[in-house]
Amino acid sequence: MATTVRPTTRGWVRQAEADRGERDDRLTIAEQDELKQLREEVAELRRANEILKAASVVFAQELDRPRTRPHR
């Protein structure tokens, strides 16, 4: 069991060192949280962009259709 605990403990120590600014080879917890949030935001913006692209196609098709005047 000691072999499975050591890598975990080592990781926690390294993360704590990064969070204190003692290491620059890994992201701090705050940086990890920010990166996660930014990735989620990018994904949301990409979905919104796809929706807007689809809507613009529909509107463009509507504008390209010939208009007929109503008969009186």
N, C-alpha and C positions, 0 to 999 in steps of 0.2 A: 504494500500500500504506500510505502514511503516514496517509491518511484513515481507514482501518479500524483502525489501531493507536491513534490519538489517543483516540477515545471509550473504548476499553478501558482505556487507561492512565489517562484521566481518571476512569473509574469506580473503578479500583483506588485512586487517590489519595483520592477522596472516601470510599471505604470505610475506608481507613486512618485518615482524619481522624475518621470516625464512631467507629471502634474506640478512638481515643485520647480521645474525648469532645469533640472540637473541632467537631462538627456534630451538630445534633439533627434534621435533616431526613431521616434514614434510620436504619434499625436497625443496631445493631452485629452482628457475626458471632455473638456469644453470644446476643443477642436473637433473631436469625434461627433459630439452632439450637433455642432454647427454644420459639419459636413453632411450628416444624416438629414438635417432639416433642409439644407440647400439641395440635396439630391431629390428629396420629396417635392420641393418647390419646382425644380426643373421638370420633373415628371408631370406635375400638374399643369405647368405652362405648356408642355408639349401636347398634352391631351387637349387643352383649350385651343392651341394653335391648329390642331387637326380638325376640331369642330368648326373653327372659323374658316379654314380652307374649304371644308365641305359646304358651309353656308354660302361662301362667296361663289362657288360653282353654281349653286341653285339660283342665286340672285343674277348671276351673269346669264344663265340660260333664260331666265325670265325677261331680262332686258333684250336678249337677242330674238325673242319671239316676235313675229310680226303682229302689229296691233290692228285690230279691226274696229271701225267706228260703229257704234250702235245705230241701227236703222230707226228712223222716226216714223 
